[in-house]
Amino acid sequence: MLASNPLAAAFSPRLTPGHNRLRDLLLDPEERQFHDDWDDGAAIMVAAFRSSIGDNITDPRAVELVGELSLASSRFRQLWARHDVHHLEGGTATVNHPAIGAVGLHREKLPVAGLLLVLYYPEAGSDAADKLRLLASLTLPSADVTLP
């Protein structure tokens, strides 16, 4: 994770710079509770990671991450052994936030200059939009957050 905004950090402390989404998803026990579809999400993320490294199997960061996850996560070992390849794409995600409950969001994944920009946003006028406004008002210094 290279960048995020204050609402993303309020939504999840793991959505902040320096975190690795795959590592967090597989090793942080809070992620299992946070993601409504954790098992499917983990499978897709591992397959997308495999896709992202392609034939660059000697990249030191990738080798280190595969080693770390192989030692620490039986689920990663199972998924890595399947050799699935999947390109990340948009869709929807439902998460279980400890303060605002279940929130359904749209997700867009846009490749930009060799990076992946991931956007999460609620349906305009939805319960999820109201919940995110509430989260912003509870956690951000200035609740001048514009949501659909």
CNS distance restraints for C-alpha pairs under 8 A (distance, minus, plus):
assign (resid   1 and name CA) (resid  15 and name CA) 7.15 0.50 0.50
assign (resid   1 and name CA) (resid  16 and name CA) 6.37 0.50 0.50
assign (resid   1 and name CA) (resid  17 and name CA) 4.78 0.50 0.50
assign (resid   1 and name CA) (resid  18 and name CA) 5.48 0.50 0.50
assign (resid   1 and name CA) (resid  19 and name CA) 5.28 0.50 0.50
assign (resid   1 and name CA) (resid  20 and name CA) 5.82 0.50 0.50
assign (resid   1 and name CA) (resid  21 and name CA) 7.04 0.50 0.50
assign (resid   2 and name CA) (resid  16 and name CA) 7.63 0.50 0.50
assign (resid   2 and name CA) (resid  17 and name CA) 4.78 0.50 0.50
assign (resid   2 and name CA) (resid  18 and name CA) 6.41 0.50 0.50
assign (resid   3 and name CA) (resid  16 and name CA) 6.49 0.50 0.50
assign (resid   3 and name CA) (resid  17 and name CA) 5.10 0.50 0.50
assign (resid   4 and name CA) (resid   8 and name CA) 6.15 0.50 0.50
assign (resid   4 and name CA) (resid   9 and name CA) 7.07 0.50 0.50
assign (resid   4 and name CA) (resid  15 and name CA) 6.62 0.50 0.50
assign (resid   4 and name CA) (resid  16 and name CA) 5.63 0.50 0.50
assign (resid   4 and name CA) (resid  17 and name CA) 6.61 0.50 0.50
assign (resid   5 and name CA) (resid   9 and name CA) 6.49 0.50 0.50
assign (resid   5 and name CA) (resid  16 and name CA) 7.93 0.50 0.50
assign (resid   6 and name CA) (resid  10 and name CA) 6.20 0.50 0.50
assign (resid   6 and name CA) (resid 140 and name CA) 7.05 0.50 0.50
assign (resid   7 and name CA) (resid  11 and name CA) 6.01 0.50 0.50
assign (resid   7 and name CA) (resid 135 and name CA) 7.93 0.50 0.50
assign (resid   7 and name CA) (resid 136 and name CA) 6.25 0.50 0.50
assign (resid   7 and name CA) (resid 140 and name CA) 7.24 0.50 0.50
assign (resid   8 and name CA) (resid  12 and name CA) 6.24 0.50 0.50
assign (resid   8 and name CA) (resid  13 and name CA) 7.83 0.50 0.50
assign (resid   8 and name CA) (resid  15 and name CA) 5.93 0.50 0.50
assign (resid   8 and name CA) (resid  16 and name CA) 7.47 0.50 0.50
assign (resid   9 and name CA) (resid  13 and name CA) 4.91 0.50 0.50
assign (resid   9 and name CA) (resid  14 and name CA) 7.09 0.50 0.50
assign (resid   9 and name CA) (resid  15 and name CA) 5.45 0.50 0.50
assign (resid   9 and name CA) (resid  16 and name CA) 5.81 0.50 0.50
assign (resid  10 and name CA) (resid 135 and name CA) 7.28 0.50 0.50
assign (resid  10 and name CA) (resid 136 and name CA) 7.49 0.50 0.50
assign (resid  10 and name CA) (resid 139 and name CA) 6.41 0.50 0.50
assign (resid  10 and name CA) (resid 140 and name CA) 7.69 0.50 0.50
assign (resid  11 and name CA) (resid  15 and name CA) 7.73 0.50 0.50
assign (resid  11 and name CA) (resid  97 and name CA) 7.25 0.50 0.50
assign (resid  11 and name CA) (resid 135 and name CA) 7.53 0.50 0.50
assign (resid  14 and name CA) (resid  19 and name CA) 6.20 0.50 0.50
assign (resid  14 and name CA) (resid  21 and name CA) 7.70 0.50 0.50
assign (resid  14 and name CA) (resid  24 and name CA) 7.19 0.50 0.50
assign (resid  15 and name CA) (resid  19 and name CA) 7.00 0.50 0.50
assign (resid  15 and name CA) (resid  21 and name CA) 7.91 0.50 0.50
assign (resid  19 and name CA) (resid  23 and name CA) 7.98 0.50 0.50
assign (resid  19 and name CA) (resid  24 and name CA) 7.24 0.50 0.50
assign (resid  20 and name CA) (resid  24 and name CA) 6.06 0.50 0.50
assign (resid  21 and name CA) (resid  25 and name CA) 5.90 0.50 0.50
assign (resid  22 and name CA) (resid  26 and name CA) 6.24 0.50 0.50
assign (resid  22 and name CA) (resid  42 and name CA) 7.77 0.50 0.50
assign (resid  22 and name CA) (resid  45 and name CA) 6.50 0.50 0.50
assign (resid  22 and name CA) (resid  46 and name CA) 7.27 0.50 0.50
assign (resid  23 and name CA) (resid  27 and name CA) 5.80 0.50 0.50
assign (resid  23 and name CA) (resid  28 and name CA) 7.68 0.50 0.50
assign (resid  23 and name CA) (resid  65 and name CA) 7.75 0.50 0.50
assign (resid  23 and name CA) (resid  69 and name CA) 7.08 0.50 0.50
assign (resid  24 and name CA) (resid  28 and name CA) 5.06 0.50 0.50
assign (resid  24 and name CA) (resid  31 and name CA) 7.06 0.50 0.50
assign (resid  25 and name CA) (resid  31 and name CA) 5.53 0.50 0.50
assign (resid  25 and name CA) (resid  32 and name CA) 7.48 0.50 0.50
assign (resid  25 and name CA) (resid  42 and name CA) 6.74 0.50 0.50
assign (resid  26 and name CA) (resid  31 and name CA) 7.65 0.50 0.50
assign (resid  26 and name CA) (resid  42 and name CA) 6.93 0.50 0.50
assign (resid  26 and name CA) (resid  69 and name CA) 7.71 0.50 0.50
assign (resid  26 and name CA) (resid  73 and name CA) 6.68 0.50 0.50
assign (resid  26 and name CA) (resid  75 and name CA) 7.57 0.50 0.50
assign (resid  26 and name CA) (resid  76 and name CA) 7.07 0.50 0.50
assign (resid  27 and name CA) (resid  69 and name CA) 7.90 0.50 0.50
assign (resid  27 and name CA) (resid  72 and name CA) 7.29 0.50 0.50
assign (resid  27 and name CA) (resid  73 and name CA) 6.82 0.50 0.50
assign (resid  28 and name CA) (resid  32 and name CA) 7.68 0.50 0.50
assign (resid  29 and name CA) (resid  33 and name CA) 7.30 0.50 0.50
assign (resid  30 and name CA) (resid  34 and name CA) 6.06 0.50 0.50
assign (resid  31 and name CA) (resid  35 and name CA) 6.02 0.50 0.50
assign (resid  31 and name CA) (resid  38 and name CA) 7.43 0.50 0.50
assign (resid  32 and name CA) (resid  36 and name CA) 7.77 0.50 0.50
assign (resid  32 and name CA) (resid  38 and name CA) 5.58 0.50 0.50
assign (resid  33 and name CA) (resid  38 and name CA) 7.93 0.50 0.50
assign (resid  33 and name CA) (resid  96 and name CA) 6.77 0.50 0.50
assign (resid  34 and name CA) (resid  38 and name CA) 7.98 0.50 0.50
assign (resid  34 and name CA) (resid  95 and name CA) 5.26 0.50 0.50
assign (resid  34 and name CA) (resid  96 and name CA) 4.75 0.50 0.50
assign (resid  34 and name CA) (resid  97 and name CA) 6.19 0.50 0.50
assign (resid  35 and name CA) (resid  41 and name CA) 7.99 0.50 0.50
assign (resid  35 and name CA) (resid  93 and name CA) 7.87 0.50 0.50
assign (resid  35 and name CA) (resid  94 and name CA) 6.49 0.50 0.50
assign (resid  35 and name CA) (resid  95 and name CA) 4.62 0.50 0.50
assign (resid  35 and name CA) (resid  96 and name CA) 6.28 0.50 0.50
assign (resid  36 and name CA) (resid  93 and name CA) 7.76 0.50 0.50
assign (resid  36 and name CA) (resid  94 and name CA) 5.54 0.50 0.50
assign (resid  36 and name CA) (resid  95 and name CA) 5.34 0.50 0.50
assign (resid  36 and name CA) (resid  96 and name CA) 6.61 0.50 0.50
assign (resid  37 and name CA) (resid  41 and name CA) 5.95 0.50 0.50
assign (resid  37 and name CA) (resid  93 and name CA) 7.92 0.50 0.50
assign (resid  37 and name CA) (resid  94 and name CA) 7.45 0.50 0.50
assign (resid  38 and name CA) (resid  42 and name CA) 5.95 0.50 0.50
assign (resid  39 and name CA) (resid  43 and name CA) 6.38 0.50 0.50
assign (resid  40 and name CA) (resid  44 and name CA) 6.24 0.50 0.50
assign (resid  41 and name CA) (resid  45 and name CA) 6.06 0.50 0.50
assign (resid  42 and name CA) (resid  46 and name CA) 6.14 0.50 0.50
assign (resid  43 and name CA) (resid  47 and name CA) 6.22 0.50 0.50
assign (resid  43 and name CA) (resid  79 and name CA) 6.24 0.50 0.50
assign (resid  44 and name CA) (resid  48 and name CA) 5.99 0.50 0.50
assign (resid  44 and name CA) (resid  86 and name CA) 6.55 0.50 0.50
assign (resid  44 and name CA) (resid  88 and name CA) 7.68 0.50 0.50
assign (resid  45 and name CA) (resid  49 and name CA) 6.01 0.50 0.50
assign (resid  45 and name CA) (resid  88 and name CA) 7.76 0.50 0.50
assign (resid  46 and name CA) (resid  50 and name CA) 6.27 0.50 0.50
assign (resid  46 and name CA) (resid  76 and name CA) 7.30 0.50 0.50
assign (resid  46 and name CA) (resid  79 and name CA) 6.68 0.50 0.50
assign (resid  46 and name CA) (resid  80 and name CA) 6.77 0.50 0.50
assign (resid  46 and name CA) (resid  84 and name CA) 7.92 0.50 0.50
assign (resid  47 and name CA) (resid  51 and name CA) 6.26 0.50 0.50
assign (resid  47 and name CA) (resid  79 and name CA) 7.75 0.50 0.50
assign (resid  47 and name CA) (resid  80 and name CA) 7.67 0.50 0.50
assign (resid  47 and name CA) (resid  83 and name CA) 7.24 0.50 0.50
assign (resid  47 and name CA) (resid  84 and name CA) 4.98 0.50 0.50
assign (resid  47 and name CA) (resid  85 and name CA) 4.43 0.50 0.50
assign (resid  47 and name CA) (resid  86 and name CA) 4.94 0.50 0.50
assign (resid  47 and name CA) (resid  87 and name CA) 7.66 0.50 0.50
assign (resid  48 and name CA) (resid  52 and name CA) 6.05 0.50 0.50
assign (resid  48 and name CA) (resid  85 and name CA) 6.00 0.50 0.50
assign (resid  48 and name CA) (resid  86 and name CA) 4.71 0.50 0.50
assign (resid  48 and name CA) (resid  87 and name CA) 5.25 0.50 0.50
assign (resid  48 and name CA) (resid  88 and name CA) 5.84 0.50 0.50
assign (resid  49 and name CA) (resid  53 and name CA) 6.39 0.50 0.50
assign (resid  50 and name CA) (resid  54 and name CA) 6.31 0.50 0.50
assign (resid  50 and name CA) (resid  83 and name CA) 7.61 0.50 0.50
assign (resid  50 and name CA) (resid  84 and name CA) 7.45 0.50 0.50
assign (resid  50 and name CA) (resid  85 and name CA) 5.92 0.50 0.50
assign (resid  50 and name CA) (resid  86 and name CA) 7.77 0.50 0.50
assign (resid  51 and name CA) (resid  85 and name CA) 5.21 0.50 0.50
assign (resid  51 and name CA) (resid  86 and name CA) 6.08 0.50 0.50
assign (resid  51 and name CA) (resid  87 and name CA) 6.43 0.50 0.50
assign (resid  52 and name CA) (resid  87 and name CA) 7.94 0.50 0.50
assign (resid  53 and name CA) (resid  57 and name CA) 6.64 0.50 0.50
assign (resid  53 and name CA) (resid  62 and name CA) 7.35 0.50 0.50
assign (resid  57 and name CA) (resid  62 and name CA) 7.33 0.50 0.50
assign (resid  57 and name CA) (resid  63 and name CA) 7.14 0.50 0.50
assign (resid  58 and name CA) (resid  62 and name CA) 7.51 0.50 0.50
assign (resid  58 and name CA) (resid  63 and name CA) 6.56 0.50 0.50
assign (resid  59 and name CA) (resid  63 and name CA) 6.15 0.50 0.50
assign (resid  60 and name CA) (resid  64 and name CA) 6.04 0.50 0.50
assign (resid  61 and name CA) (resid  65 and name CA) 6.13 0.50 0.50
assign (resid  62 and name CA) (resid  66 and name CA) 6.07 0.50 0.50
assign (resid  63 and name CA) (resid  67 and name CA) 6.11 0.50 0.50
assign (resid  64 and name CA) (resid  68 and name CA) 6.10 0.50 0.50
assign (resid  65 and name CA) (resid  69 and name CA) 6.02 0.50 0.50
assign (resid  66 and name CA) (resid  70 and name CA) 5.84 0.50 0.50
assign (resid  67 and name CA) (resid  71 and name CA) 6.26 0.50 0.50
assign (resid  68 and name CA) (resid  72 and name CA) 6.19 0.50 0.50
assign (resid  69 and name CA) (resid  73 and name CA) 5.44 0.50 0.50
assign (resid  69 and name CA) (resid  76 and name CA) 6.25 0.50 0.50
assign (resid  69 and name CA) (resid  77 and name CA) 7.57 0.50 0.50
assign (resid  70 and name CA) (resid  74 and name CA) 7.03 0.50 0.50
assign (resid  70 and name CA) (resid  76 and name CA) 6.19 0.50 0.50
assign (resid  70 and name CA) (resid  77 and name CA) 5.33 0.50 0.50
assign (resid  73 and name CA) (resid  77 and name CA) 6.47 0.50 0.50
assign (resid  74 and name CA) (resid  78 and name CA) 6.29 0.50 0.50
assign (resid  75 and name CA) (resid  79 and name CA) 6.18 0.50 0.50
assign (resid  76 and name CA) (resid  80 and name CA) 5.79 0.50 0.50
assign (resid  77 and name CA) (resid  81 and name CA) 6.08 0.50 0.50
assign (resid  78 and name CA) (resid  82 and name CA) 6.69 0.50 0.50
assign (resid  79 and name CA) (resid  83 and name CA) 7.26 0.50 0.50
assign (resid  79 and name CA) (resid  84 and name CA) 7.60 0.50 0.50
assign (resid  80 and name CA) (resid  84 and name CA) 7.50 0.50 0.50
assign (resid  88 and name CA) (resid 109 and name CA) 6.92 0.50 0.50
assign (resid  89 and name CA) (resid 108 and name CA) 6.75 0.50 0.50
assign (resid  89 and name CA) (resid 109 and name CA) 5.60 0.50 0.50
assign (resid  90 and name CA) (resid 106 and name CA) 7.49 0.50 0.50
assign (resid  90 and name CA) (resid 107 and name CA) 4.98 0.50 0.50
assign (resid  90 and name CA) (resid 108 and name CA) 4.21 0.50 0.50
assign (resid  90 and name CA) (resid 109 and name CA) 5.47 0.50 0.50
assign (resid  91 and name CA) (resid 106 and name CA) 5.87 0.50 0.50
assign (resid  91 and name CA) (resid 107 and name CA) 5.18 0.50 0.50
assign (resid  91 and name CA) (resid 108 and name CA) 6.71 0.50 0.50
assign (resid  92 and name CA) (resid 104 and name CA) 6.99 0.50 0.50
assign (resid  92 and name CA) (resid 105 and name CA) 5.59 0.50 0.50
assign (resid  92 and name CA) (resid 106 and name CA) 4.39 0.50 0.50
assign (resid  92 and name CA) (resid 107 and name CA) 5.44 0.50 0.50
assign (resid  93 and name CA) (resid 104 and name CA) 5.72 0.50 0.50
assign (resid  93 and name CA) (resid 105 and name CA) 5.34 0.50 0.50
assign (resid  93 and name CA) (resid 106 and name CA) 6.37 0.50 0.50
assign (resid  93 and name CA) (resid 107 and name CA) 6.87 0.50 0.50
assign (resid  94 and name CA) (resid 102 and name CA) 6.61 0.50 0.50
assign (resid  94 and name CA) (resid 103 and name CA) 5.48 0.50 0.50
assign (resid  94 and name CA) (resid 104 and name CA) 4.26 0.50 0.50
assign (resid  94 and name CA) (resid 105 and name CA) 6.24 0.50 0.50
assign (resid  95 and name CA) (resid 101 and name CA) 7.93 0.50 0.50
assign (resid  95 and name CA) (resid 102 and name CA) 5.55 0.50 0.50
assign (resid  95 and name CA) (resid 103 and name CA) 5.41 0.50 0.50
assign (resid  95 and name CA) (resid 104 and name CA) 6.57 0.50 0.50
assign (resid  96 and name CA) (resid 100 and name CA) 7.89 0.50 0.50
assign (resid  96 and name CA) (resid 101 and name CA) 5.22 0.50 0.50
assign (resid  96 and name CA) (resid 102 and name CA) 4.34 0.50 0.50
assign (resid  96 and name CA) (resid 103 and name CA) 6.39 0.50 0.50
assign (resid  97 and name CA) (resid 101 and name CA) 4.81 0.50 0.50
assign (resid  97 and name CA) (resid 102 and name CA) 6.08 0.50 0.50
assign (resid  97 and name CA) (resid 103 and name CA) 7.18 0.50 0.50
assign (resid  99 and name CA) (resid 135 and name CA) 7.68 0.50 0.50
assign (resid 100 and name CA) (resid 131 and name CA) 6.04 0.50 0.50
assign (resid 100 and name CA) (resid 132 and name CA) 7.94 0.50 0.50
assign (resid 100 and name CA) (resid 134 and name CA) 7.82 0.50 0.50
assign (resid 100 and name CA) (resid 135 and name CA) 6.93 0.50 0.50
assign (resid 103 and name CA) (resid 127 and name CA) 7.93 0.50 0.50
assign (resid 103 and name CA) (resid 128 and name CA) 5.22 0.50 0.50
assign (resid 103 and name CA) (resid 131 and name CA) 7.41 0.50 0.50
assign (resid 104 and name CA) (resid 122 and name CA) 6.88 0.50 0.50
assign (resid 104 and name CA) (resid 128 and name CA) 6.04 0.50 0.50
assign (resid 105 and name CA) (resid 120 and name CA) 6.00 0.50 0.50
assign (resid 105 and name CA) (resid 121 and name CA) 5.36 0.50 0.50
assign (resid 105 and name CA) (resid 122 and name CA) 4.75 0.50 0.50
assign (resid 105 and name CA) (resid 123 and name CA) 7.15 0.50 0.50
assign (resid 105 and name CA) (resid 128 and name CA) 7.13 0.50 0.50
assign (resid 106 and name CA) (resid 119 and name CA) 8.00 0.50 0.50
assign (resid 106 and name CA) (resid 120 and name CA) 5.58 0.50 0.50
assign (resid 106 and name CA) (resid 121 and name CA) 5.31 0.50 0.50
assign (resid 106 and name CA) (resid 122 and name CA) 6.00 0.50 0.50
assign (resid 106 and name CA) (resid 123 and name CA) 7.34 0.50 0.50
assign (resid 107 and name CA) (resid 118 and name CA) 6.96 0.50 0.50
assign (resid 107 and name CA) (resid 119 and name CA) 5.58 0.50 0.50
assign (resid 107 and name CA) (resid 120 and name CA) 4.62 0.50 0.50
assign (resid 107 and name CA) (resid 121 and name CA) 6.68 0.50 0.50
assign (resid 108 and name CA) (resid 118 and name CA) 5.73 0.50 0.50
assign (resid 108 and name CA) (resid 119 and name CA) 5.16 0.50 0.50
assign (resid 108 and name CA) (resid 120 and name CA) 6.64 0.50 0.50
assign (resid 109 and name CA) (resid 116 and name CA) 6.43 0.50 0.50
assign (resid 109 and name CA) (resid 117 and name CA) 5.70 0.50 0.50
assign (resid 109 and name CA) (resid 118 and name CA) 4.56 0.50 0.50
assign (resid 109 and name CA) (resid 119 and name CA) 6.49 0.50 0.50
assign (resid 110 and name CA) (resid 116 and name CA) 5.62 0.50 0.50
assign (resid 110 and name CA) (resid 117 and name CA) 5.03 0.50 0.50
assign (resid 110 and name CA) (resid 118 and name CA) 6.38 0.50 0.50
assign (resid 111 and name CA) (resid 115 and name CA) 5.67 0.50 0.50
assign (resid 111 and name CA) (resid 116 and name CA) 4.49 0.50 0.50
assign (resid 111 and name CA) (resid 117 and name CA) 6.11 0.50 0.50
assign (resid 112 and name CA) (resid 116 and name CA) 5.92 0.50 0.50
assign (resid 112 and name CA) (resid 117 and name CA) 6.63 0.50 0.50
assign (resid 121 and name CA) (resid 147 and name CA) 7.92 0.50 0.50
assign (resid 122 and name CA) (resid 126 and name CA) 6.91 0.50 0.50
assign (resid 122 and name CA) (resid 128 and name CA) 5.66 0.50 0.50
assign (resid 122 and name CA) (resid 129 and name CA) 5.25 0.50 0.50
assign (resid 122 and name CA) (resid 147 and name CA) 7.72 0.50 0.50
assign (resid 122 and name CA) (resid 148 and name CA) 6.96 0.50 0.50
assign (resid 123 and name CA) (resid 128 and name CA) 7.15 0.50 0.50
assign (resid 123 and name CA) (resid 129 and name CA) 6.64 0.50 0.50
assign (resid 123 and name CA) (resid 148 and name CA) 6.73 0.50 0.50
assign (resid 124 and name CA) (resid 129 and name CA) 6.57 0.50 0.50
assign (resid 124 and name CA) (resid 147 and name CA) 7.53 0.50 0.50
assign (resid 124 and name CA) (resid 148 and name CA) 4.23 0.50 0.50
assign (resid 125 and name CA) (resid 129 and name CA) 6.17 0.50 0.50
assign (resid 125 and name CA) (resid 130 and name CA) 7.36 0.50 0.50
assign (resid 125 and name CA) (resid 148 and name CA) 6.41 0.50 0.50
assign (resid 126 and name CA) (resid 130 and name CA) 6.51 0.50 0.50
assign (resid 127 and name CA) (resid 131 and name CA) 6.17 0.50 0.50
assign (resid 128 and name CA) (resid 132 and name CA) 6.18 0.50 0.50
assign (resid 129 and name CA) (resid 133 and name CA) 6.24 0.50 0.50
assign (resid 129 and name CA) (resid 147 and name CA) 6.47 0.50 0.50
assign (resid 129 and name CA) (resid 148 and name CA) 6.70 0.50 0.50
assign (resid 130 and name CA) (resid 134 and name CA) 6.25 0.50 0.50
assign (resid 131 and name CA) (resid 135 and name CA) 6.19 0.50 0.50
assign (resid 132 and name CA) (resid 136 and name CA) 6.08 0.50 0.50
assign (resid 132 and name CA) (resid 147 and name CA) 7.96 0.50 0.50
assign (resid 133 and name CA) (resid 137 and name CA) 6.16 0.50 0.50
assign (resid 133 and name CA) (resid 143 and name CA) 7.80 0.50 0.50
assign (resid 133 and name CA) (resid 145 and name CA) 7.36 0.50 0.50
assign (resid 133 and name CA) (resid 147 and name CA) 7.27 0.50 0.50
assign (resid 134 and name CA) (resid 138 and name CA) 6.18 0.50 0.50
assign (resid 135 and name CA) (resid 139 and name CA) 6.08 0.50 0.50
assign (resid 135 and name CA) (resid 140 and name CA) 7.99 0.50 0.50
assign (resid 136 and name CA) (resid 140 and name CA) 5.27 0.50 0.50
assign (resid 136 and name CA) (resid 143 and name CA) 5.60 0.50 0.50
assign (resid 136 and name CA) (resid 145 and name CA) 7.00 0.50 0.50
assign (resid 137 and name CA) (resid 141 and name CA) 7.94 0.50 0.50
assign (resid 137 and name CA) (resid 142 and name CA) 7.39 0.50 0.50
assign (resid 137 and name CA) (resid 143 and name CA) 4.96 0.50 0.50
